[in-house]
Amino acid sequence: RAAAEVEPIYILPNPALARQQLDRARQVLDYLGSVRADTLASPAQKRGWVLAVPELTTLSPETADNLVILPDEGWDRVQLETLAVLDQAMRREIREGHVEEAREALPSLVSLDLSEEETTVTIVLVRCFLVPNSFLDSDETAQAQARAREAVPPVLRRFESGEIIVREGARVKLLDLEALDQLGLQKAEVKWTDFAGVILLAVAGVLLLGFYLARFQPDVLWDGQKLLLLILLTVCFVVVSGRMAPGGAALRYLVPAPALAMLTTAALGPHAGVVTAMFLGGVVGAVADNSLEMVSFVALGGLAATLAMERVERIGTLFRAGLFAALVHIIVIFIFRFPQDATQLGALVVPVLVGVVNGGVSASLALGTLFLIGPLFDITTTMRLVELSRPDHPLLQRILREAPATYHHSLMVANLAEQGAERIGADPLLTRVGAYYHDAGKIARPYFFTENQADGVNPHDRLDPHTSAEIIIGHVIDGLALARRYRLPSRVRAFVSEHHGASRASFFYSKALQLAGDGASVDESDFCYPGPNPQSQETALVMLADGCEAAVRAARPTSDEEVAEIVDKIISARVDSGQLSESGLTLRDVEIIREVFTSSLRGAYHPRIQYPQSKA
């Protein structure tokens, strides 16, 4: 009690943290300024770019639109006031858990010279960067509590040999428990036979798990990294669940089986999710006194979470899976508990509430664990994609500095492909990020690519076709090397290797045929990209967007009909050559993509009116 009365001790505000937040705020404001200045992007695109900033993801679409449409003069005032207010706020003590109180005090710090709209935008921006700067000093607090405890005089109890400590049926007090513990009388005898059944069940479960995966998902067993991840996740959850299952209703119904199912499904596939949920259900049921209710609760909850995992890259998918698991938990609890507690419905309230909380806790646990194990086991999570989409990523900065035209081309391709992904139900965020990096290899030899050439100087004019083709095709190999160097996830690296598929560098191949005079003397494989062809809808979208954007930009069409003809020609060529046969795109998807690309490119490369110049 004396220790509990000690007030927590907090560390003084950290100035370095305040500077860090101010620097980050400046970066974001500069980025927002570039978004506002983009005359080619639509309001919806600008809104998406704003909401992609990690600190601004919680903004409403209306607030994001206000940031974009605010007049320039007002925006200048907002930028200055945002930094000033953030500086004032971060100088004050903001303790953990008290951030909301600091945010409520922000209106009093904003200058009265700003309009109501500018004030609102300023407060919204400052709220996004306000973080705690004073943290609990656990060591000092613990020492203060220890001093308080030491100041309390001890309570001494003496026991004679043979004296009864607590009688059977009597209420056990805390002092009695402490006496039993000190005398070693709480330790029950443990026999190996008590665990024999559980051990045999675990062995049988492991064998069945292995046979199931060997039959339906053998890649998990033969991939050392995947197998290690499966073992680590399963062992951790079995240990935790085994400790929780024998507890009361408030604890046993918190067994996070849906989290294990979500993690294995996201990392290894649905078959792994199903079999681990069933395995965990069997182990928990055995530990919980062979309870059929706990077997059903754990196994069916995990199975529901697995079936609800449609697209693992989206955060919402995890929470939808948690909701499905919670609904199954409620059904299982009613099936097993209602016949027993039909006359006392109040007895069902706690198990039902805990079962619902289990779904949310499992989703949060899975999300946090994915964030941690994603880089270690090459899992592409939403958080990782958002991080890669930031303009200040080192590799994007290199592309911007060393091949600025390629960078602009990648942005155009990203916008184009992202719109197509939204229309056909693919992953827009993965598509956009993959498009940002698909041409990263061009920074090795930027001026050998048309968009980076200036004054009409083309170095390929001085090279033979084989050398030129090797350089052009080499940007895929160079891009993969850069992607690995900067530790891009495998799903993002796939955009580098697949955006040209196994197509042919036709221009240089034709030039080689002309120089050779005899087609048989030219090896076509020397002019083909290494591939593979696109293996997903997202990489196929970037392949099509890359070709269409480059072709339309190079052709400089003078009418909307010409744009449509170019787009149709590029897409038809990819379809006819079989480049999209492994991507999962349907003919309906291709038609939708054709419409989206044509419409977008018409807006981006529409004909300009040539105004006559005035004579001096």
C-alpha positions in Angstrom: 0.0 0.0 0.0 2.8 2.4 0.8 4.4 1.7 -2.5 1.1 2.2 -4.3 0.8 5.7 -2.8 4.1 6.9 -4.3 3.5 9.3 -7.2 5.1 8.2 -10.5 8.3 10.1 -11.4 8.7 11.4 -15.0 11.7 12.4 -17.0 12.0 16.0 -18.0 10.8 16.9 -21.6 13.3 15.8 -24.2 14.4 18.7 -26.5 15.8 16.3 -29.1 12.3 14.7 -29.5 10.8 18.2 -30.1 13.4 19.0 -32.8 12.7 15.6 -34.4 9.0 16.4 -34.6 9.6 19.9 -36.0 12.0 18.5 -38.7 9.4 15.9 -39.6 6.7 18.5 -39.7 8.8 20.6 -42.1 9.3 17.6 -44.4 5.6 16.9 -44.5 4.7 20.5 -45.1 7.2 20.6 -48.0 5.7 17.4 -49.4 2.2 18.9 -49.1 3.3 21.9 -50.9 4.6 19.8 -53.8 1.3 18.0 -53.9 -0.7 21.2 -54.0 1.5 22.5 -56.8 1.0 19.4 -59.0 -1.3 20.7 -61.8 -1.7 17.3 -63.6 -3.1 15.3 -60.6 -6.8 15.1 -59.9 -8.3 16.1 -56.5 -8.8 12.4 -55.7 -5.1 11.7 -56.5 -4.0 14.6 -54.3 -6.2 13.4 -51.5 -4.7 9.9 -51.8 -1.2 11.3 -51.7 -2.0 13.4 -48.6 -3.6 10.4 -46.8 -0.6 8.2 -47.7 1.7 10.3 -45.3 2.0 8.1 -42.1 1.2 11.1 -39.8 -1.9 12.1 -41.9 -3.6 8.7 -42.4 -6.2 9.5 -39.7 -7.4 12.7 -41.5 -10.9 12.6 -43.0 -11.2 13.0 -46.8 -12.7 16.4 -46.3 -9.8 17.6 -44.2 -7.3 16.3 -46.8 -9.2 18.2 -49.5 -9.1 21.4 -47.4 -5.3 21.0 -47.2 -5.1 20.9 -51.0 -7.6 23.6 -51.9 -6.6 26.2 -49.3 -5.5 29.4 -51.0 -1.7 29.9 -51.4 -1.6 32.9 -49.1 -3.5 31.0 -46.4 -1.3 28.0 -46.9 1.8 30.1 -46.3 0.3 31.4 -43.0 -0.7 27.9 -42.0 2.8 26.5 -42.6 4.4 29.2 -40.4 1.8 28.9 -37.7 1.9 25.1 -37.6 5.7 25.1 -36.9 5.3 27.9 -34.4 2.5 26.3 -32.5 4.2 22.9 -32.6 7.3 24.5 -31.2 5.4 26.0 -28.3 3.5 22.8 -27.5 6.5 20.5 -27.6 8.3 22.9 -25.2 5.7 22.0 -22.6 5.6 18.7 -20.6 3.5 16.1 -22.4 3.3 12.9 -20.4 2.4 9.5 -21.8 -1.3 9.1 -21.8 -1.9 12.9 -21.6 -1.4 13.7 -25.3 -5.1 14.4 -25.7 -5.0 17.0 -23.0 -2.2 18.8 -24.8 -4.2 18.7 -28.0 -7.2 20.2 -26.4 -5.0 23.2 -25.4 -3.8 23.9 -29.0 -6.5 26.4 -29.9 -5.2 28.8 -27.2 -1.7 28.8 -28.9 -2.9 29.7 -32.4 -2.5 33.3 -33.5 -5.8 35.3 -33.7 -4.7 36.8 -37.0 -5.6 33.6 -38.8 -9.0 33.0 -40.3 -11.3 30.3 -38.8 -10.5 27.9 -41.7 -6.7 28.5 -41.4 -6.9 28.0 -37.6 -8.7 24.7 -38.1 -6.2 23.4 -40.6 -3.3 24.5 -38.3 -4.7 22.7 -35.3 -5.3 19.5 -37.4 -1.7 19.5 -38.6 -0.2 20.2 -35.2 -2.3 17.4 -33.7 -0.7 14.9 -36.1 2.8 15.7 -34.9 2.2 16.2 -31.2 3.7 13.3 -29.2 4.7 12.6 -25.6 8.0 14.2 -24.6 8.0 13.2 -20.9 8.2 9.5 -20.0 7.9 7.5 -16.8 11.2 7.0 -15.1 10.7 3.4 -14.1 14.0 3.1 -12.2 13.5 6.3 -10.1 9.8 5.4 -9.4 10.8 1.8 -8.4 13.5 3.1 -6.1 11.0 5.5 -4.5 8.5 2.7 -4.0 11.2 0.5 -2.6 12.1 3.2 -0.1 8.4 3.5 0.8 8.2 -0.2 1.4 11.3 -0.3 3.5 9.9 2.5 5.7 7.0 0.2 6.6 7.7 -1.9 9.7 7.6 -5.7 8.9 4.8 -7.9 10.2 6.3 -11.0 11.9 4.5 -14.3 12.4 6.0 -17.3 14.3 4.9 -20.8 13.8 5.6 -23.7 16.1 6.3 -27.1 14.8 3.0 -28.9 14.1 1.0 -25.6 14.3 -2.0 -25.4 11.9 -1.4 -22.5 9.4 -4.9 -22.6 7.8 -7.8 -25.0 8.5 -9.7 -26.8 5.7 -12.7 -24.8 4.7 -11.4 -21.6 6.2 -11.0 -18.4 4.2 -7.4 -18.0 3.1 -5.8 -14.6 3.7 -2.8 -13.1 1.9 -0.6 -13.6 5.0 -1.7 -17.3 5.0 -0.6 -17.6 1.4 2.7 -16.0 2.1 3.3 -18.3 5.0 2.5 -21.4 2.9 4.8 -20.2 0.1 7.6 -19.4 2.5 7.3 -22.9 4.1 7.2 -24.6 0.7 3.7 -26.0 1.2 2.2 -24.7 -2.0 4.2 -26.8 -4.3 2.1 -29.8 -5.5 3.8 -33.0 -6.6 4.3 -33.2 -10.3 4.3 -36.7 -12.0 5.4 -37.3 -15.6 2.3 -39.3 -16.2 0.3 -36.1 -15.9 1.8 -34.8 -19.1 2.0 -38.1 -21.0 -1.3 -37.7 -22.8 -0.6 -34.1 -23.7 2.9 -35.0 -25.1 1.4 -37.9 -27.2 -1.3 -35.5 -28.5 1.3 -32.9 -29.4 3.4 -35.5 -31.3 0.3 -36.8 -33.2 -0.7 -33.2 -33.9 2.8 -32.3 -35.3 2.7 -35.4 -37.5 -0.7 -34.6 -38.9 0.3 -30.9 -39.4 3.3 -32.1 -41.4 1.4 -34.5 -43.5 -1.3 -31.9 -44.2 1.2 -29.3 -45.4 3.1 -31.9 -47.4 -0.1 -32.7 -49.2 -1.6 -29.2 -49.7 1.3 -26.7 -49.3 4.7 -28.4 -49.6 6.6 -25.2 -50.2 6.3 -24.4 -46.4 8.1 -27.6 -45.5 10.9 -27.2 -48.1 11.5 -23.5 -47.5 13.8 -23.2 -44.4 12.7 -19.7 -43.7 9.0 -20.5 -43.9 9.4 -23.6 -41.8 11.3 -21.7 -39.1 8.6 -19.1 -39.0 5.9 -21.7 -38.7 7.7 -23.4 -35.8 8.4 -20.2 -33.9 4.8 -18.9 -34.2 3.3 -22.3 -33.3 5.5 -22.9 -30.3 5.0 -19.3 -28.9 1.2 -19.5 -29.2 1.1 -23.1 -27.8 3.1 -22.0 -24.7 1.1 -18.8 -24.1 -2.3 -20.6 -24.8 -1.3 -23.5 -22.6 -0.8 -21.1 -19.7 -4.0 -19.3 -20.3 -6.4 -22.2 -21.0 -6.6 -23.7 -17.4 -7.6 -20.2 -16.1 -11.1 -18.8 -15.4 -13.6 -17.6 -18.0 -11.9 -14.1 -18.2 -8.6 -15.8 -19.2 -9.4 -19.0 -21.0 -11.6 -17.2 -23.5 -8.7 -14.8 -24.3 -6.6 -17.5 -25.9 -5.4 -15.7 -29.0 -6.0 -18.5 -31.5 -7.3 -16.1 -34.2 -4.0 -14.2 -34.1 -2.0 -17.4 -34.9 -4.4 -18.2 -37.7 -4.1 -14.6 -39.2 -0.3 -14.6 -38.9 0.2 -18.0 -40.5 -2.3 -17.2 -43.2 -0.7 -13.8 -44.0 2.8 -15.2 -43.9 2.5 -18.8 -45.3 -1.0 -19.2 -46.8 -4.5 -20.3 -45.9 -3.6 -24.0 -45.6 -1.1 -23.2 -42.9 -3.7 -21.0 -41.1 -6.2 -23.9 -41.1 -3.9 -26.6 -39.8 -2.3 -24.4 -37.1 -5.7 -23.4 -35.8 -6.8 -27.0 -35.6 -3.5 -28.0 -33.9 -3.8 -25.2 -31.3 -7.4 -26.2 -30.6 -6.4 -29.8 -29.8 -3.6 -28.7 -27.5 -5.7 -26.1 -25.7 -8.5 -28.6 -25.3 -6.2 -31.2 -23.8 -4.7 -28.7 -21.3 -8.2 -27.4 -20.3 -9.2 -30.8 -18.9 -10.2 -32.3 -22.3 -12.8 -29.6 -22.8 -14.7 -29.9 -26.1 -15.9 -26.4 -25.6 -12.3 -25.0 -25.7 -11.4 -27.2 -28.6 -14.3 -25.8 -30.6 -13.7 -22.2 -29.3 -10.1 -22.2 -30.4 -10.2 -24.2 -33.6 -13.4 -22.7 -35.0 -12.3 -19.1 -34.0 -9.0 -19.6 -35.8 -10.7 -21.2 -38.8 -13.1 -18.2 -39.1 -10.2 -15.8 -39.0 -8.4 -17.8 -41.8 -11.4 -17.8 -44.1 -11.9 -14.0 -43.6 -8.3 -13.3 -44.7 -9.0 -12.2 -48.3 -6.1 -9.8 -48.9 -3.4 -9.8 -46.2 -1.7 -6.5 -47.2 -4.7 -4.4 -45.9 -5.0 -3.6 -42.3 -8.8 -3.7 -42.5 -8.6 -7.4 -43.5 -7.1 -8.3 -40.1 -9.8 -6.6 -38.2 -12.5 -8.1 -40.4 -11.0 -11.5 -39.6 -11.0 -10.6 -35.9 -14.7 -9.7 -36.2 -15.5 -13.0 -37.8 -13.6 -14.8 -35.1 -15.6 -12.8 -32.4 -18.9 -13.9 -34.0 -17.9 -17.5 -34.0 -16.7 -17.2 -30.3 -20.2 -15.9 -29.4 -21.9 -18.8 -31.2 -19.7 -21.4 -29.5 -20.2 -19.9 -26.1 -24.0 -19.9 -26.5 -24.0 -23.5 -27.8 -22.0 -24.9 -24.8 -23.0 -22.5 -22.0 -26.6 -21.7 -22.7 -28.0 -25.2 -21.7 -26.2 -24.8 -18.4 -26.9 -21.1 -17.7 -30.4 -20.8 -19.3 -31.9 -19.6 -16.1 -29.0 -17.2 -15.4 -28.3 -15.3 -18.6 -26.1 -12.9 -16.7 -23.5 -15.7 -16.3 -23.0 -15.5 -20.1 -22.2 -11.8 -20.2 -18.5 -12.2 -19.1 -17.6 -15.1 -21.5 -19.3 -13.4 -24.4 -17.6 -10.0 -23.8 -14.2 -11.7 -23.4 -14.8 -13.7 -26.6 -15.6 -10.5 -28.5 -12.5 -8.7 -27.0 -10.5 -11.7 -28.1 -11.2 -11.0 -31.7 -10.0 -7.4 -31.4 -7.0 -8.3 -29.4 -6.0 -11.0 -31.8 -6.3 -8.6 -34.8 -4.1 -6.1 -33.0 -1.6 -8.7 -31.9 -1.4 -10.1 -35.5 -0.9 -6.6 -36.9 1.9 -5.7 -34.4 3.6 -9.1 -35.0 3.4 -8.7 -38.7 5.1 -5.3 -38.4 8.0 -6.9 -36.5 8.4 -10.1 -38.5 7.7 -8.5 -41.9 11.3 -7.5 -42.6 12.8 -10.6 -41.0 10.7 -13.1 -43.0 10.0 -10.9 -46.2 6.3 -10.3 -45.6 4.9 -7.3 -47.4 2.8 -5.4 -44.8 0.7 -2.3 -45.3 3.0 -0.4 -42.9 6.0 -1.4 -44.9 4.4 -0.3 -48.2 3.5 3.1 -46.7 7.1 3.5 -45.6 8.4 2.7 -49.0 6.0 5.1 -50.7 7.4 8.1 -48.8 9.3 10.5 -51.2 12.3 10.7 -48.8 13.1 7.0 -49.1 16.8 6.7 -50.0 16.3 4.8 -53.2 13.6 7.2 -54.5 15.9 10.1 -53.6 18.6 8.5 -55.8 16.3 8.1 -58.7 15.1 11.7 -58.4 18.7 13.0 -58.3 20.4 10.7 -60.8 17.5 10.1 -63.3 14.9 12.9 -62.7 13.0 12.1 -65.9 12.8 8.4 -65.0 11.4 9.5 -61.6 8.7 11.6 -63.2 7.9 8.7 -65.6 7.6 6.4 -62.6 5.2 8.8 -60.9 3.0 8.9 -64.0 3.1 5.1 -64.3 2.2 4.8 -60.6 -0.8 7.1 -61.0 -2.0 5.3 -64.0 -1.5 1.8 -62.6 -3.1 2.7 -59.3 -6.3 3.9 -61.0 -6.4 0.6 -62.9 -5.9 -1.4 -59.6 -8.8 0.4 -57.9 -11.1 -0.4 -60.8 -10.3 -4.1 -61.1 -10.0 -4.8 -57.4 -6.3 -5.3 -57.2 -4.1 -3.8 -54.4 -3.7 0.0 -55.2 -1.0 0.6 -52.6 1.2 -2.3 -53.6 0.7 -1.3 -57.3 1.7 2.3 -56.6 4.8 1.4 -54.6 5.9 -1.2 -57.1 5.6 1.4 -59.9 7.8 3.8 -58.0 10.7 1.3 -58.0 10.1 -0.6 -61.2 12.7 1.4 -63.2 15.2 1.9 -60.4 17.9 0.1 -62.4 18.1 3.0 -64.9 20.1 5.1 -62.5 23.1 2.9 -63.4 23.2 4.3 -66.9 20.5 7.0 -67.0 21.4 8.7 -70.3 21.0 5.5 -72.3 17.2 5.8 -71.8 15.2 8.2 -73.9 13.4 10.1 -71.2 16.8 11.2 -69.7 18.5 12.2 -72.9 18.9 15.9 -73.7 19.5 18.0 -76.8 18.7 15.0 -79.0 22.0 13.2 -78.2 21.4 9.5 -78.2 24.5 7.4 -77.1 23.0 4.3 -78.8 23.8 5.9 -82.2 27.5 5.1 -81.5 26.9 1.5 -80.3 26.1 -1.8 -82.0 22.6 -3.3 -81.4 23.9 -6.1 -79.2 25.6 -3.6 -76.8 22.6 -1.3 -76.8 20.2 -4.2 -76.0 22.5 -5.4 -73.2 22.4 -1.9 -71.6 18.6 -1.5 -72.0 17.9 -5.1 -70.7 20.5 -4.6 -68.0 18.3 -2.1 -66.2 16.2 -5.0 -64.9 19.3 -6.8 -63.5 20.7 -3.5 -62.1 17.3 -2.8 -60.6 17.1 -6.1 -58.8 20.5 -5.6 -57.4 19.5 -2.2 -56.0 16.2 -3.6 -54.7 18.1 -6.2 -52.7 20.7 -3.6 -51.5 17.9 -1.4 -50.2 16.1 -4.4 -48.8 12.8 -4.0 -50.7 10.3 -6.8 -50.1 10.1 -9.6 -52.7 6.6 -8.5 -53.8 8.1 -5.1 -54.6 11.2 -6.6 -56.3 8.8 -8.6 -58.5 7.8 -5.3 -60.2 11.4 -4.8 -61.3 11.8 -8.3 -62.8 8.3 -8.6 -64.3 7.5 -5.2 -65.7 9.0 -6.2 -69.1 8.3 -9.9 -68.7 10.2 -12.0 -71.2 9.5 -9.5 -74.1 12.0 -8.6 -76.8 13.8 -5.3 -77.3 12.3 -5.1 -80.7 14.0 -1.9 -82.0 17.5 -3.2 -81.4 16.6 -6.7 -82.6 15.3 -5.3 -85.9 18.4 -3.1 -86.2 20.6 -6.2 -85.7 18.7 -8.1 -88.4 19.3 -5.2 -90.8 23.0 -5.1 -90.1 23.4 -8.9 -90.3 21.4 -9.3 -93.5 20.7 -12.8 -92.5 18.2 -13.4 -89.7 19.7 -16.8 -88.8 22.9 -15.2 -87.6 21.1 -13.1 -84.9 20.3 -14.9 -81.7 16.9 -13.6 -80.6 17.5 -14.6 -76.9 20.2 -11.9 -76.7 17.5 -9.3 -77.2 14.9 -10.7 -74.7 14.4 -9.6 -71.1 15.1 -12.2 -68.5 11.5 -12.2 -67.2 9.5 -13.8 -65.8 6.2 -12.6 -67.2 3.9 -10.8 -64.7 2.8 -13.3 -62.0 0.2 -11.0 -60.4 -2.4 -8.4 -61.4 -0.4 -5.7 -59.9 2.8 -6.3 -61.8 0.8 -6.8 -65.0 -0.8 -3.3 -64.4 2.6 -1.7 -64.1 3.8 -3.5 -67.3 0.8 -2.1 -69.2 1.0 1.4 -67.7 4.7 1.6 -68.3 4.3 0.7 -72.0 1.3 3.0 -72.6 2.7 6.0 -70.8 6.0 5.8 -72.6 4.4 5.3 -76.0 1.9 8.1 -75.6 4.6 10.5 -74.3 6.9 9.6 -77.2 4.1 9.9 -79.9 2.9 13.3 -78.8 -0.7 12.6 -80.1 -2.7 15.5 -81.5 -6.1 14.0 -80.8 -8.0 11.8 -78.3 -8.4 9.2 -81.0 -4.6 8.8 -81.4 -4.3 8.3 -77.6 -6.9 5.5 -77.8 -5.1 3.9 -80.7 -1.8 3.9 -79.0 -3.2 2.4 -75.8 -5.1 -0.2 -77.7 -2.0 -1.2 -79.7 0.2 -1.5 -76.6 -2.3 -3.6 -74.6 -3.2 -5.8 -77.5 0.4 -6.5 -78.2 1.0 -7.6 -74.6 -2.1 -9.8 -74.7 -1.4 -11.4 -78.1 2.2 -12.2 -77.1 1.1 -14.1 -74.0 2.8 -11.7 -71.6 -0.3 -11.5 -69.4 -1.2 -15.2 -69.4 0.2 -15.9 -65.9 -1.0 -12.6 -64.2 -4.6 -13.6 -63.3 -6.1 -10.7 -65.4 -9.4 -11.5 -67.1 -10.5 -10.2 -70.5 -13.0 -8.0 -68.6 -10.1 -6.6 -66.5 -8.1 -5.8 -69.6 -11.1 -3.9 -71.1 -11.5 -1.9 -67.9 -7.7 -1.2 -67.8 -7.9 0.0 -71.5 -10.7 2.4 -70.6 -9.0 3.8 -67.5 -5.6 4.3 -69.2 -7.1 5.9 -72.3 -9.1 8.3 -70.2 -6.2 9.2 -67.9 -3.7 9.6 -70.7 -6.0 11.8 -72.6 -6.1 14.2 -69.6 -2.3 14.1 -69.1 -1.2 14.4 -72.8 -4.1 16.3 -74.3 -3.3 18.6 -77.3 -2.1 22.1 -76.5 -3.1 25.2 -78.4 -0.2 26.8 -80.2 -0.6 30.5 -79.5 1.1 32.9 -82.0 3.9 34.9 -80.6 3.5 38.6 -80.7 5.8 40.5 -83.1 8.1 43.1 -81.6 
